[in-house]
Amino acid sequence: MNDKPNNQGISADTQALMAFESGKKSTGVAYLLWIFLGGVGAHRFYLGRTGSGIAMLALTILGWALLLAAGFGLLFLVPLGIWLLVDLFTIPGMVRSHNTMLAAKLTGGGSPLIVAASH
């Protein structure tokens, strides 16, 4: 990395560390979102997994709409429940993956250990 200060007096390393700290995700926040808003995929949206977040939201909407209207919404709600149970155990890995990718991006594709070691 570059330790030369920019025109604001902040080194590139410090800027990268500040960007990492502001963009990193928390396992605790992800679990809170999973607990309270997991059925709508909030934890996945938080972790930048928009596609799967939309899929969870769609399963929830379809499941409840069909349960109330036609009585077979469980065909959507049961898989959603299984998916939520799987996420219970995979959230730490998703957070770690997000933070590692962020660090790699901020170090120019280099080793994410450079940013992580700066803590």
MODELLER restraints for C-alpha pairs under 7 A, 6 or more apart:
rsr = mdl.restraints
at = mdl.atoms
rsr.add(forms.Gaussian(group=physical.xy_distance, feature=features.Distance(at['CA:1:A'], at['CA:13:A']), mean=6.14, stdev=0.5))
rsr.add(forms.Gaussian(group=physical.xy_distance, feature=features.Distance(at['CA:2:A'], at['CA:11:A']), mean=6.95, stdev=0.5))
rsr.add(forms.Gaussian(group=physical.xy_distance, feature=features.Distance(at['CA:2:A'], at['CA:12:A']), mean=5.46, stdev=0.5))
rsr.add(forms.Gaussian(group=physical.xy_distance, feature=features.Distance(at['CA:2:A'], at['CA:13:A']), mean=6.17, stdev=0.5))
rsr.add(forms.Gaussian(group=physical.xy_distance, feature=features.Distance(at['CA:3:A'], at['CA:11:A']), mean=5.10, stdev=0.5))
rsr.add(forms.Gaussian(group=physical.xy_distance, feature=features.Distance(at['CA:3:A'], at['CA:12:A']), mean=5.93, stdev=0.5))
rsr.add(forms.Gaussian(group=physical.xy_distance, feature=features.Distance(at['CA:3:A'], at['CA:13:A']), mean=6.06, stdev=0.5))
rsr.add(forms.Gaussian(group=physical.xy_distance, feature=features.Distance(at['CA:4:A'], at['CA:11:A']), mean=5.30, stdev=0.5))
rsr.add(forms.Gaussian(group=physical.xy_distance, feature=features.Distance(at['CA:4:A'], at['CA:12:A']), mean=6.80, stdev=0.5))
rsr.add(forms.Gaussian(group=physical.xy_distance, feature=features.Distance(at['CA:5:A'], at['CA:11:A']), mean=4.04, stdev=0.5))
rsr.add(forms.Gaussian(group=physical.xy_distance, feature=features.Distance(at['CA:5:A'], at['CA:12:A']), mean=6.76, stdev=0.5))
rsr.add(forms.Gaussian(group=physical.xy_distance, feature=features.Distance(at['CA:16:A'], at['CA:106:A']), mean=5.86, stdev=0.5))
rsr.add(forms.Gaussian(group=physical.xy_distance, feature=features.Distance(at['CA:17:A'], at['CA:115:A']), mean=6.25, stdev=0.5))
rsr.add(forms.Gaussian(group=physical.xy_distance, feature=features.Distance(at['CA:20:A'], at['CA:102:A']), mean=6.77, stdev=0.5))
rsr.add(forms.Gaussian(group=physical.xy_distance, feature=features.Distance(at['CA:20:A'], at['CA:103:A']), mean=6.36, stdev=0.5))
rsr.add(forms.Gaussian(group=physical.xy_distance, feature=features.Distance(at['CA:24:A'], at['CA:99:A']), mean=5.41, stdev=0.5))
rsr.add(forms.Gaussian(group=physical.xy_distance, feature=features.Distance(at['CA:25:A'], at['CA:47:A']), mean=6.91, stdev=0.5))
rsr.add(forms.Gaussian(group=physical.xy_distance, feature=features.Distance(at['CA:25:A'], at['CA:95:A']), mean=6.14, stdev=0.5))
rsr.add(forms.Gaussian(group=physical.xy_distance, feature=features.Distance(at['CA:25:A'], at['CA:99:A']), mean=6.56, stdev=0.5))
rsr.add(forms.Gaussian(group=physical.xy_distance, feature=features.Distance(at['CA:26:A'], at['CA:95:A']), mean=6.77, stdev=0.5))
rsr.add(forms.Gaussian(group=physical.xy_distance, feature=features.Distance(at['CA:27:A'], at['CA:91:A']), mean=7.00, stdev=0.5))
rsr.add(forms.Gaussian(group=physical.xy_distance, feature=features.Distance(at['CA:27:A'], at['CA:92:A']), mean=5.98, stdev=0.5))
rsr.add(forms.Gaussian(group=physical.xy_distance, feature=features.Distance(at['CA:27:A'], at['CA:95:A']), mean=6.11, stdev=0.5))
rsr.add(forms.Gaussian(group=physical.xy_distance, feature=features.Distance(at['CA:30:A'], at['CA:43:A']), mean=5.11, stdev=0.5))
rsr.add(forms.Gaussian(group=physical.xy_distance, feature=features.Distance(at['CA:33:A'], at['CA:42:A']), mean=5.82, stdev=0.5))
rsr.add(forms.Gaussian(group=physical.xy_distance, feature=features.Distance(at['CA:33:A'], at['CA:43:A']), mean=5.06, stdev=0.5))
rsr.add(forms.Gaussian(group=physical.xy_distance, feature=features.Distance(at['CA:34:A'], at['CA:42:A']), mean=6.78, stdev=0.5))
rsr.add(forms.Gaussian(group=physical.xy_distance, feature=features.Distance(at['CA:34:A'], at['CA:43:A']), mean=5.31, stdev=0.5))
rsr.add(forms.Gaussian(group=physical.xy_distance, feature=features.Distance(at['CA:38:A'], at['CA:84:A']), mean=6.89, stdev=0.5))
rsr.add(forms.Gaussian(group=physical.xy_distance, feature=features.Distance(at['CA:39:A'], at['CA:56:A']), mean=6.61, stdev=0.5))
rsr.add(forms.Gaussian(group=physical.xy_distance, feature=features.Distance(at['CA:39:A'], at['CA:57:A']), mean=6.85, stdev=0.5))
rsr.add(forms.Gaussian(group=physical.xy_distance, feature=features.Distance(at['CA:39:A'], at['CA:60:A']), mean=6.28, stdev=0.5))
rsr.add(forms.Gaussian(group=physical.xy_distance, feature=features.Distance(at['CA:40:A'], at['CA:56:A']), mean=5.71, stdev=0.5))
rsr.add(forms.Gaussian(group=physical.xy_distance, feature=features.Distance(at['CA:40:A'], at['CA:57:A']), mean=4.33, stdev=0.5))
rsr.add(forms.Gaussian(group=physical.xy_distance, feature=features.Distance(at['CA:40:A'], at['CA:60:A']), mean=6.38, stdev=0.5))
rsr.add(forms.Gaussian(group=physical.xy_distance, feature=features.Distance(at['CA:41:A'], at['CA:53:A']), mean=4.44, stdev=0.5))
rsr.add(forms.Gaussian(group=physical.xy_distance, feature=features.Distance(at['CA:41:A'], at['CA:54:A']), mean=6.99, stdev=0.5))
rsr.add(forms.Gaussian(group=physical.xy_distance, feature=features.Distance(at['CA:41:A'], at['CA:56:A']), mean=5.24, stdev=0.5))
rsr.add(forms.Gaussian(group=physical.xy_distance, feature=features.Distance(at['CA:41:A'], at['CA:57:A']), mean=5.83, stdev=0.5))
rsr.add(forms.Gaussian(group=physical.xy_distance, feature=features.Distance(at['CA:42:A'], at['CA:53:A']), mean=6.68, stdev=0.5))
rsr.add(forms.Gaussian(group=physical.xy_distance, feature=features.Distance(at['CA:44:A'], at['CA:50:A']), mean=6.52, stdev=0.5))
rsr.add(forms.Gaussian(group=physical.xy_distance, feature=features.Distance(at['CA:44:A'], at['CA:52:A']), mean=6.78, stdev=0.5))
rsr.add(forms.Gaussian(group=physical.xy_distance, feature=features.Distance(at['CA:44:A'], at['CA:53:A']), mean=5.06, stdev=0.5))
rsr.add(forms.Gaussian(group=physical.xy_distance, feature=features.Distance(at['CA:45:A'], at['CA:53:A']), mean=5.43, stdev=0.5))
rsr.add(forms.Gaussian(group=physical.xy_distance, feature=features.Distance(at['CA:47:A'], at['CA:95:A']), mean=6.73, stdev=0.5))
rsr.add(forms.Gaussian(group=physical.xy_distance, feature=features.Distance(at['CA:47:A'], at['CA:98:A']), mean=6.79, stdev=0.5))
rsr.add(forms.Gaussian(group=physical.xy_distance, feature=features.Distance(at['CA:56:A'], at['CA:80:A']), mean=6.72, stdev=0.5))
rsr.add(forms.Gaussian(group=physical.xy_distance, feature=features.Distance(at['CA:59:A'], at['CA:76:A']), mean=5.54, stdev=0.5))
rsr.add(forms.Gaussian(group=physical.xy_distance, feature=features.Distance(at['CA:59:A'], at['CA:77:A']), mean=6.66, stdev=0.5))
rsr.add(forms.Gaussian(group=physical.xy_distance, feature=features.Distance(at['CA:59:A'], at['CA:80:A']), mean=6.52, stdev=0.5))
rsr.add(forms.Gaussian(group=physical.xy_distance, feature=features.Distance(at['CA:60:A'], at['CA:77:A']), mean=6.46, stdev=0.5))
rsr.add(forms.Gaussian(group=physical.xy_distance, feature=features.Distance(at['CA:62:A'], at['CA:73:A']), mean=6.89, stdev=0.5))
rsr.add(forms.Gaussian(group=physical.xy_distance, feature=features.Distance(at['CA:62:A'], at['CA:76:A']), mean=6.82, stdev=0.5))
rsr.add(forms.Gaussian(group=physical.xy_distance, feature=features.Distance(at['CA:63:A'], at['CA:73:A']), mean=4.10, stdev=0.5))
rsr.add(forms.Gaussian(group=physical.xy_distance, feature=features.Distance(at['CA:63:A'], at['CA:74:A']), mean=6.13, stdev=0.5))
rsr.add(forms.Gaussian(group=physical.xy_distance, feature=features.Distance(at['CA:63:A'], at['CA:76:A']), mean=4.74, stdev=0.5))
rsr.add(forms.Gaussian(group=physical.xy_distance, feature=features.Distance(at['CA:63:A'], at['CA:77:A']), mean=5.19, stdev=0.5))
rsr.add(forms.Gaussian(group=physical.xy_distance, feature=features.Distance(at['CA:64:A'], at['CA:73:A']), mean=5.87, stdev=0.5))
rsr.add(forms.Gaussian(group=physical.xy_distance, feature=features.Distance(at['CA:65:A'], at['CA:73:A']), mean=6.91, stdev=0.5))
rsr.add(forms.Gaussian(group=physical.xy_distance, feature=features.Distance(at['CA:66:A'], at['CA:72:A']), mean=5.85, stdev=0.5))
rsr.add(forms.Gaussian(group=physical.xy_distance, feature=features.Distance(at['CA:66:A'], at['CA:73:A']), mean=4.41, stdev=0.5))
rsr.add(forms.Gaussian(group=physical.xy_distance, feature=features.Distance(at['CA:67:A'], at['CA:73:A']), mean=3.85, stdev=0.5))
rsr.add(forms.Gaussian(group=physical.xy_distance, feature=features.Distance(at['CA:67:A'], at['CA:74:A']), mean=6.59, stdev=0.5))
rsr.add(forms.Gaussian(group=physical.xy_distance, feature=features.Distance(at['CA:100:A'], at['CA:112:A']), mean=6.08, stdev=0.5))
rsr.add(forms.Gaussian(group=physical.xy_distance, feature=features.Distance(at['CA:103:A'], at['CA:112:A']), mean=4.79, stdev=0.5))
rsr.add(forms.Gaussian(group=physical.xy_distance, feature=features.Distance(at['CA:103:A'], at['CA:115:A']), mean=6.10, stdev=0.5))
rsr.add(forms.Gaussian(group=physical.xy_distance, feature=features.Distance(at['CA:104:A'], at['CA:110:A']), mean=5.72, stdev=0.5))
rsr.add(forms.Gaussian(group=physical.xy_distance, feature=features.Distance(at['CA:104:A'], at['CA:111:A']), mean=6.00, stdev=0.5))
rsr.add(forms.Gaussian(group=physical.xy_distance, feature=features.Distance(at['CA:104:A'], at['CA:112:A']), mean=4.60, stdev=0.5))
